[in-house]
């Protein structure tokens, strides 16, 4: 049912005691209808205006009416409801009411009347009426009507505030909970961009992170086609953030920038605003204790938007929480990198980068367990370089280190994945073969290694030649556990070395 349907009383006739008919007071009927309506419905401001308009047309020749809602924080007036065509000077006339006493009479300007809407000692809006006979309205009618509009505005403002608090609190709580577990900066950045789009209910969101020199090093967008993502990368990566007027307006001041219409502000050609194509936006700088980290922007491409004081408060909260999350993710990422490096150092040789003895033994234990369970084989090769001491003595220890690095690369080139090449120390290396190698396959790998290492090395312009001695042991033929295989391979490696190099298989004369 439309507002006021079945309740309008224009033309209603009442019968007096003597039988004569009379027309009731129209202003009294309007107020009575307002009271009845307000007690059983939860109206919008437009509903209240639609209900009073027919009465005001009859009483005062109303041609237009506008309800302005007052933002108590910014003092800005926004249109909350309207009927009829707006006038060019409506807001100016409405604003004159603030120069009159708070409890005074409405301000009349020609055919316009501006009525202050107050409740609880607070001005919540202005009712602007336009019509030729506004003087017909009594002060009681004006005061009572104004109270109904003020009550409605206050109730709707309270509900909007409740919804705002609930929505923003839920968004920030979810952002904080998920953000504090983000394992790297990129994950945290994507989460922050999505959360900002959700918080402001915008179509799009994008963000970028900067390095210590202020250049954009990471870009992420939400709600875009693939070509926009590519354009963001092309247009922004490597560019100085300070080239953007939006960045300067937000980051230099350390506070969000809310723009309702992009045509009213300066933007960088080909920058974030133009690339994502927003008509209105909120730009939130991420400011850590060490300086600016980046910026998040969310906005709409469909049209302009009036940002509120609540939106500014939310933007400040998101910028603060976003910075904490980015800092936290950056610390976790740095800690993970540090731990990975410590782990790598614990299991890898620092000179060649190859796995060390500990990692070889761990992998060999696993390989033996798998081979035992599947009835297959595994092979262990121990390798010692021939002629390495002469290189150290004649060319120098630096050349020896370079030679070991070159040997490591050649060994990795010979051995297939997932077989493992390790450096045990000095000029001693090892190769673990998995995948059920037989004697021929294991010896073949050893021979290819010897052949590859006999090829000359070029070290700082000098030609260096070496060889290799290799001992080979197979599971289960030559040992049931890794320790036995190591001893057998080591013993036959020295047999090979005493024989001038080459490959020796455990348990044979080859």
C-alpha positions in Angstrom: 0.0 0.0 0.0 1.4 3.4 -0.9 2.1 5.9 1.9 -1.1 7.6 3.1 -3.4 5.6 0.7 -6.9 5.4 2.2 -6.0 8.2 4.7 -6.0 11.4 2.7 -9.1 13.5 3.7 -9.3 16.2 1.0 -13.0 17.0 0.4 -14.1 15.0 3.4 -17.5 16.3 4.8 -18.6 16.0 8.4 -22.1 16.4 9.7 -22.9 18.9 12.5 -25.5 18.3 15.2 -28.0 20.4 13.3 -27.5 18.4 10.1 -25.3 21.0 8.2 -22.2 19.9 6.5 -18.7 21.4 7.1 -15.2 20.9 5.8 -12.7 20.0 8.6 -9.5 22.0 9.1 -7.0 20.8 6.5 -4.0 21.5 8.7 -5.4 19.6 11.6 -6.2 16.6 9.3 -2.6 16.6 8.0 -1.2 16.5 11.5 -3.7 13.8 12.5 -2.7 11.8 9.5 1.0 12.2 10.3 0.5 11.0 13.9 -1.5 8.0 12.7 1.1 7.1 10.1 4.1 7.6 12.3 2.7 5.4 15.0 2.3 2.3 12.9 5.0 2.6 10.2 8.7 3.1 10.0 8.8 5.6 7.2 11.5 7.1 5.1 11.8 10.9 4.8 10.4 10.6 1.3 7.4 8.8 2.7 6.7 11.6 5.2 7.1 14.2 2.4 4.8 12.3 0.1 2.2 12.1 2.8 2.2 15.8 3.6 2.5 17.1 0.0 -1.2 16.8 -1.0 -2.2 18.7 2.1 0.3 21.4 1.6 -0.8 21.8 -2.0 -4.3 22.5 -0.8 -3.3 24.7 2.1 -0.4 26.7 0.7 -0.3 26.0 -3.0 2.9 23.9 -2.6 4.8 23.5 -5.8 8.1 21.9 -4.6 9.6 20.7 -1.3 13.1 19.4 -0.4 14.3 17.8 2.8 18.1 18.4 3.5 19.9 16.2 5.9 22.6 17.8 7.9 25.9 16.0 8.6 26.7 17.0 12.1 30.5 16.3 11.6 31.1 18.2 8.3 28.1 20.6 8.4 27.3 19.6 4.8 23.7 19.3 3.7 22.6 16.5 1.4 19.1 16.0 -0.2 17.2 13.3 1.7 13.8 13.7 -0.1 12.3 15.9 -2.7 9.1 16.5 -4.7 8.7 19.0 -7.6 11.5 20.6 -9.5 14.5 21.9 -7.5 15.4 25.6 -7.7 18.8 26.9 -8.4 18.9 28.8 -5.0 17.4 26.0 -2.9 20.5 25.2 -0.9 21.4 28.9 -0.5 17.9 29.7 0.9 18.0 26.6 3.1 21.4 27.6 4.5 20.0 31.0 5.7 18.1 29.3 8.5 21.4 28.8 10.3 21.8 32.5 10.6 18.4 32.7 12.4 17.9 31.8 16.1 17.7 28.1 16.7 14.2 28.4 18.2 13.0 31.2 15.9 10.5 31.3 13.2 11.1 29.8 9.7 13.1 31.9 7.2 10.9 33.2 4.4 12.5 34.3 1.1 9.9 35.2 -1.5 7.8 32.1 -2.1 10.2 29.8 -0.2 10.2 28.9 3.5 13.1 27.2 5.2 12.2 25.4 8.4 14.9 24.2 10.8 14.4 20.5 11.8 15.5 20.1 15.4 15.1 17.3 18.0 16.8 17.0 21.4 18.4 20.4 21.0 20.2 19.3 17.8 19.5 20.4 14.2 19.3 17.4 12.0 18.0 19.0 8.7 16.2 21.7 6.9 12.7 21.5 5.2 12.4 23.9 2.3 8.9 24.6 1.0 8.1 26.5 -2.2 4.6 27.9 -2.9 2.6 31.1 -3.2 0.5 30.8 0.1 3.0 29.5 2.6 1.8 32.2 5.1 -1.4 30.1 5.5 0.5 27.6 7.5 0.1 28.1 11.3 3.1 28.0 13.6 1.6 25.0 15.4 1.4 23.2 12.0 4.9 24.1 11.1 6.3 23.1 14.5 4.5 19.7 14.6 5.3 18.9 11.0 9.0 19.8 11.6 9.1 17.5 14.6 7.8 14.6 12.5 10.5 15.2 9.9 13.2 15.6 12.5 12.1 12.4 14.3 12.3 10.5 11.0 15.7 11.9 10.1 17.0 11.1 13.6 15.7 7.6 13.5 17.1 6.9 10.0 20.4 8.4 11.0 20.6 6.2 14.1 19.8 3.1 11.9 22.4 4.1 9.3 24.9 4.6 12.1 24.0 1.1 13.5 24.4 -0.5 10.1 27.7 1.4 9.5 29.2 0.3 12.8 28.1 -3.3 12.3 29.3 -3.4 8.7 32.6 -1.7 9.3 33.3 -3.7 12.5 32.7 -7.0 10.7 34.8 -6.0 7.7 37.8 -4.8 9.9 37.5 -7.8 12.2 37.6 -10.2 9.2 40.5 -8.2 7.7 42.5 -8.4 10.9 41.8 -12.1 11.5 42.8 -13.1 8.0 45.5 -10.5 7.5 47.4 -11.5 10.6 47.9 -15.0 9.1 48.9 -13.9 5.7 52.3 -15.5 4.9 53.6 -12.9 2.5 53.1 -9.3 1.4 51.3 -10.2 -1.8 48.7 -12.2 0.0 48.1 -9.5 2.6 47.8 -6.9 -0.2 45.2 -8.8 -2.1 43.2 -9.3 1.1 43.4 -5.6 1.9 42.2 -4.6 -1.5 39.2 -7.0 -1.3 38.3 -5.8 2.2 38.3 -2.1 1.2 36.0 -2.9 -1.8 33.7 -4.7 0.6 33.9 -2.0 3.3 32.8 0.8 0.9 30.6 -1.4 -1.3 32.5 -0.2 -4.4 32.8 -1.9 -7.8 36.6 -1.9 -7.8 39.7 -1.8 -5.6 43.4 -1.6 -6.4 46.5 -1.1 -4.5 50.2 -0.8 -5.0 53.3 -1.1 -2.7 56.4 1.0 -3.0 60.1 0.3 -2.3 62.5 2.3 -0.2 63.0 4.7 -3.1 59.3 5.4 -3.5 58.9 3.4 -6.7 55.9 1.1 -7.3 57.1 -2.5 -7.1 53.8 -4.5 -6.7 50.3 -3.8 -8.0 47.0 -5.7 -7.4 43.5 -5.1 -8.5 40.0 -6.5 -7.5 37.0 -6.7 -9.9 38.9 -6.1 -13.2 39.2 -7.9 -16.5 42.5 -9.4 -17.3 43.4 -6.5 -19.7 43.0 -4.0 -16.8 45.4 -6.1 -14.7 47.9 -6.1 -17.4 47.5 -2.3 -17.9 48.0 -1.8 -14.2 51.3 -3.6 -14.4 52.5 -1.8 -17.6 51.4 1.7 -16.4 52.5 1.6 -12.8 55.4 -0.8 -12.1 58.7 1.0 -11.7 57.0 4.5 -11.7 57.6 7.0 -8.9 54.6 7.2 -6.6 55.3 10.8 -6.0 54.5 11.6 -9.7 50.8 11.1 -8.8 48.8 14.1 -7.5 46.5 11.5 -5.7 49.5 10.0 -3.9 50.8 13.5 -2.9 47.3 14.5 -1.7 47.0 11.4 0.5 50.5 10.1 1.4 52.1 13.5 2.0 49.4 14.4 4.4 49.2 10.9 5.9 45.4 10.8 5.6 42.8 9.4 3.2 41.6 11.3 0.2 37.9 11.0 -0.7 36.9 12.3 -4.1 33.3 12.2 -5.1 33.9 13.3 -8.7 37.3 12.8 -10.4 36.7 15.7 -12.8 37.2 18.0 -9.8 40.7 16.7 -8.9 44.1 16.3 -10.6 45.2 12.7 -11.5 48.3 11.4 -13.2 47.9 10.6 -16.9 47.9 6.8 -17.2 47.9 6.5 -13.4 45.8 4.4 -11.1 42.6 6.4 -11.5 42.7 6.5 -15.2 43.7 2.9 -15.6 40.9 1.4 -13.5 38.5 4.1 -14.8 36.8 5.2 -11.6 34.6 8.3 -11.4 34.8 8.5 -7.6 37.2 7.0 -5.2 38.8 6.7 -1.7 42.6 6.7 -1.6 44.1 5.4 1.6 47.8 5.7 2.2 49.5 2.9 4.1 51.9 4.7 6.5 54.2 2.6 8.7 56.6 3.9 11.3 59.4 3.7 8.7 57.5 5.7 6.1 54.9 5.1 3.4 54.4 1.5 2.3 51.8 2.0 -0.5 48.3 3.0 -1.2 44.8 1.4 -1.5 42.2 2.8 -3.8 38.6 1.8 -4.2 35.8 3.4 -6.2 33.0 3.2 -8.7 33.2 3.5 -12.5 29.4 4.0 -12.8 29.2 7.5 -11.6 30.0 10.1 -8.9 29.4 9.5 -5.2 28.9 11.7 -2.1 31.3 10.4 0.5 30.3 11.0 4.1 32.1 11.7 7.4 31.5 8.1 8.3 33.3 7.0 5.1 36.3 9.1 6.1 36.3 7.5 9.6 36.2 4.1 8.0 38.9 5.0 5.5 41.2 6.1 8.4 40.5 2.8 10.2 41.2 0.7 7.2 44.4 2.6 6.4 45.6 2.0 10.0 44.7 -1.7 10.1 46.0 -2.2 6.6 49.4 -0.8 7.5 49.6 -3.1 10.5 48.7 -6.1 8.4 51.2 -5.2 5.7 54.0 -4.6 8.3 53.1 -7.9 10.0 53.1 -9.8 6.7 56.4 -8.2 5.7 57.9 -9.3 9.0 56.6 -12.9 8.6 57.9 -13.0 5.1 61.3 -11.8 6.2 61.3 -14.3 9.0 60.4 -17.1 6.6 63.1 -16.1 4.2 65.6 -16.1 7.1 64.4 -19.5 8.3 64.6 -20.9 4.8 68.1 -19.5 4.5 69.1 -21.0 7.9 67.6 -24.3 6.8 69.4 -24.2 3.5 72.7 -23.4 5.2 72.2 -26.3 7.6 71.6 -28.8 4.7 73.7 -27.3 1.9 77.4 -26.7 1.3 78.1 -23.0 1.4 80.7 -23.1 -1.4 79.0 -25.1 -4.1 75.4 -24.9 -3.0 75.1 -28.7 -3.2 73.4 -30.7 -0.5 75.8 -31.6 2.4 76.5 -34.8 4.1 73.6 -34.5 6.5 71.0 -34.0 3.8 72.6 -36.9 1.7 72.3 -39.3 4.7 68.7 -38.2 5.3 67.7 -38.7 1.7 69.7 -42.0 1.5 67.8 -43.4 4.6 64.5 -42.6 2.8 65.6 -44.1 -0.4 66.7 -47.3 1.3 63.4 -47.6 3.1 61.4 -47.2 -0.1 63.6 -49.7 -1.9 63.2 -52.2 0.9 59.4 -51.8 0.8 59.1 -52.0 -2.9 61.7 -54.7 -3.6 63.8 -52.3 -5.7 67.4 -51.0 -5.6 69.3 -47.8 -4.7 72.9 -47.0 -5.4 75.4 -44.8 -3.7 78.5 -43.4 -5.4 81.4 -41.8 -3.6 83.8 -39.6 -5.7 87.2 -38.2 -5.0 89.0 -35.8 -7.4 92.3 -36.8 -8.8 94.8 -33.9 -9.1 92.9 -31.5 -7.0 95.8 -31.0 -4.5 98.1 -30.0 -7.4 95.7 -27.3 -8.4 95.6 -25.8 -4.9 99.4 -26.0 -4.6 100.2 -24.5 -8.1 97.3 -22.2 -9.0 96.1 -21.3 -5.5 93.3 -22.0 -3.1 91.0 -19.5 -4.8 91.4 -21.5 -8.0 90.6 -24.7 -6.0 87.4 -23.2 -4.8 86.4 -22.2 -8.3 87.2 -25.7 -9.5 85.0 -27.3 -6.9 82.1 -25.0 -8.0 82.7 -26.0 -11.6 82.8 -29.7 -10.7 79.5 -29.3 -8.9 77.8 -27.9 -12.0 79.2 -30.7 -14.2 78.0 -33.4 -11.8 74.5 -31.9 -11.7 74.5 -31.9 -15.5 75.3 -35.6 -15.6 72.9 -36.8 -12.9 69.1 -36.8 -13.6 66.4 -35.7 -11.3 65.4 -36.8 -8.6 68.9 -38.3 -8.0 71.0 -36.4 -5.6 74.5 -34.9 -5.9 76.2 -33.9 -2.6 79.5 -32.5 -1.4 80.8 -34.3 1.6 83.8 -32.1 2.2 87.1 -31.2 0.7 87.2 -32.6 -2.9 84.9 -35.5 -2.0 81.4 -35.8 -3.5 78.6 -38.3 -3.5 75.8 -39.3 -5.8 72.6 -41.1 -4.7 70.7 -43.0 -7.4 67.1 -44.0 -7.0 64.5 -45.5 -9.3 65.8 -49.2 -9.2 69.3 -48.8 -10.8 71.1 -52.1 -11.5 74.9 -52.5 -11.6 75.2 -51.5 -15.2 73.2 -48.3 -14.7 75.2 -47.3 -11.6 78.6 -48.0 -13.2 77.4 -46.1 -16.4 76.7 -43.0 -14.3 80.1 -43.3 -12.7 81.8 -43.6 -16.1 79.9 -40.6 -17.5 81.0 -38.6 -14.5 84.7 -39.6 -15.0 84.5 -38.7 -18.7 82.9 -35.4 -18.0 85.4 -34.4 -15.4 88.4 -35.4 -17.6 87.4 -32.5 -19.9 89.6 -29.4 -19.2 88.4 -26.6 -17.0 89.1 -22.9 -17.7 89.9 -21.1 -14.5 90.8 -17.4 -14.9 92.4 -18.0 -18.3 94.3 -21.1 -17.2 93.6 -24.7 -18.4 93.2 -27.1 -15.5 92.8 -30.9 -15.9 91.7 -33.4 -13.2 90.2 -36.9 -13.0 88.0 -38.8 -10.6 88.0 -42.0 -8.5 84.5 -43.4 -7.9 83.4 -46.3 -5.6 79.8 -47.7 -6.2 77.7 -49.7 -3.7 74.1 -51.0 -4.3 71.2 -51.7 -1.9 70.6 -54.5 -1.0 73.5 -56.3 -2.6 76.3 -54.5 -0.7 74.5 -53.4 2.5 71.2 -53.3 4.2 71.6 -49.8 5.6 73.2 -46.5 4.6 76.2 -46.9 6.9 77.2 -50.1 5.2 76.7 -48.7 1.7 78.9 -45.7 2.7 81.7 -47.9 3.9 81.6 -50.2 0.9 81.6 -47.3 -1.6 84.4 -45.5 0.3 86.6 -48.6 0.3 86.2 -49.2 -3.4 86.7 -45.5 -4.2 90.2 -45.8 -2.6 90.7 -49.0 -4.7 90.0 -46.9 -7.8 92.3 -44.1 -6.6 95.2 -46.5 -6.1 94.5 -47.9 -9.5 94.8 -44.4 -11.1 91.1 -43.5 -11.1 87.9 -44.7 -12.7 85.0 -46.6 -11.3 85.0 -49.6 -8.9 81.9 -51.5 -7.9 81.7 -53.0 -4.4 82.1 -56.8 -4.4 83.8 -57.0 -7.8 87.0 -56.2 -9.5 85.4 -53.8 -12.0 
